[in-house]
Amino acid sequence: MSGIPAPERFRAEARDWLASVARPRPADGAWGTGDDSVAVFENWSEDEEREHTERIRSWELTRFDQGWGALSWPEEFGGRGLPVYYEQLYRQEEAAFDVPRRTEIFPVTQQLVAPAIRIWGTPEQQERWIRPMLRADQLACQLFSETEAGSDLAAVRTRAIRDGDNWVLDGHKVWTSGATVASWGVAVCRTDPDARKHAGITVFMVPMDAPGVTIRPIRQMTGGTSFNEVYLDGVVVPDADRLGPVGEGWRVTLTVLAAERLDSGSLGLANADRAIELARHLPRPLTGHEQNLAADLYVRTLVQRIIGLRVTAALVSGREPGAEASVGKLYATETMRRTSDLVLRLLGPRLVADTGEWGAFAWTEHLLGAPGYSIAGGTDEIQRTILSERVLGLPKEPAR
Ligand SMILES: Cc1cc2nc3c(=O)[nH]c(=O)nc-3n(C[C@H](O)[C@H](O)[C@H](O)COP(=O)(O)OP(=O)(O)OC[C@H]3O[C@@H](n4cnc5c(N)ncnc54)[C@H](O)[C@@H]3O)c2cc1C
């Protein structure tokens, strides 16, 4: 598969292929029928999470094997070497088909971890991990945060001590999304407690089924347990599974975090669109205030999409988007909040109890889940600090 097809041709080919392997989604206009889930975090049991993960995995496998996965990756990794924005063209076409909705662990593996391995991994590590991750044979979670190291991630205390050709890891990670379904964890560890805070860090790839790894799901207020505590007790990791040089782990970590911001820009858009539809279909006239909220949300969705296009434009021109990515993440979390505000006004007491009414109580899963994204992947306050320091050039926060 060489040569870059024109966007329209590419979209038509994608549509044809999708039609050959998936069913089209029921035509819209059928408001009040079909799936009314607007869950930000799925309310699944551990078994259900595994089951859904398998379904998504099998879809990812089909995509990859038939040349519709890893579109922007070079051919040596099983990709098609297309410009990054072809991924978005493909996603737009895919949205019209009934395919499994990807959970967070998939973008984490394919958009965050695999690119970090490409940048920091040895040729052997790239060979070993990238293709299986792009194909979703192997999934990876982020073993970053600890109870005393979240916004100030460089304060990690999980220790890795060298023992011949191995390292021995001891520590406690928290808020690890997808730990129960991941085969690998990317662990940020302290290897030199005497070095300057950011200098004493090294990153390791930890098999999640290694002896000494214990996973404890955390019950969230949405009902599900999509994130977990992970205990590392004397976990032995070969030096061959170290990602990046010893003491350079902070730079490896920043690679992953930057990709995470980049990946967050489209968050919340689908639910905002749905909330505006809800306003359109309400069986009573809107109050002036509700109209204002709905109009404001509509404008926000347009602006957020434009910010997304700027990120794409930066990528297309070979420039790493910096500010756009932080603006996009901040904007997305505010969109999620304002979606909650509008829905609260529109549905009021119908949110309190599940009467079985289509598209009513289901919104509680947005209301309770949305605040999580103001925290995940760097809190709103931290995004603002990044913008003020790196974009506006304001004085830096005092070093911690
Ligand atoms: C849905 C979800 C999924 C997550 N998934 C993962 C995962 O897979 N892997 C992982 O490792 N972690 C994960 N996390 C953890 C996440 O990265 C951290 O929660 C986040 O970085 C914030 O850290 P913290 O919770 O320790 O809060 P803290 O850092 O303690 O912050 C507490 C409050 O203080 C504010 N604050 C802190 N420092 C400053 C400052 N310098 N200036 C201004 N305000 C400040 C923060 O904005 C926040 O409001 C997830 C979190 C959520 C909510």
The ligand as an ORCA input file, in Angstrom:
! r2SCAN-3c Opt
* xyz 0 1
  C     -10.229      9.403     35.518
  C      -8.808      9.348     35.945
  C      -7.949      8.454     35.345
  C      -6.614      8.409     35.743
  N      -5.805      7.469     35.170
  C      -4.519      7.393     35.582
  C      -3.657      6.374     35.069
  O      -4.059      5.551     34.245
  N      -2.397      6.295     35.524
  C      -1.913      7.190     36.430
  O      -0.750      7.073     36.771
  N      -2.695      8.159     36.952
  C      -3.993      8.273     36.556
  N      -4.807      9.239     37.087
  C      -4.269     10.114     38.113
  C      -4.074     11.557     37.664
  O      -2.980     11.658     36.790
  C      -3.891     12.409     38.911
  O      -5.072     12.308     39.675
  C      -3.605     13.849     38.590
  O      -2.353     13.993     38.005
  C      -3.705     14.752     39.816
  O      -2.936     14.252     40.861
  P      -3.549     14.039     42.332
  O      -4.810     13.270     42.197
  O      -2.473     13.494     43.184
  O      -3.954     15.488     42.832
  P      -2.985     16.577     43.454
  O      -1.777     16.697     42.612
  O      -2.800     16.271     44.905
  O      -3.838     17.884     43.300
  C      -4.891     18.246     44.214
  C      -5.428     19.614     43.796
  O      -4.386     20.595     43.936
  C      -4.179     21.279     42.703
  N      -2.744     21.534     42.513
  C      -1.719     20.665     42.717
  N      -0.545     21.265     42.412
  C      -0.842     22.509     41.991
  C      -0.059     23.592     41.522
  N       1.268     23.506     41.421
  N      -0.705     24.750     41.172
  C      -2.052     24.852     41.267
  N      -2.849     23.837     41.716
  C      -2.247     22.690     42.062
  C      -4.666     20.311     41.631
  O      -5.034     20.993     40.446
  C      -5.860     19.661     42.325
  O      -6.992     20.496     42.227
  C      -6.136      9.299     36.722
  C      -7.009     10.229     37.314
  C      -8.333     10.250     36.941
  C      -9.252     11.244     37.596
*
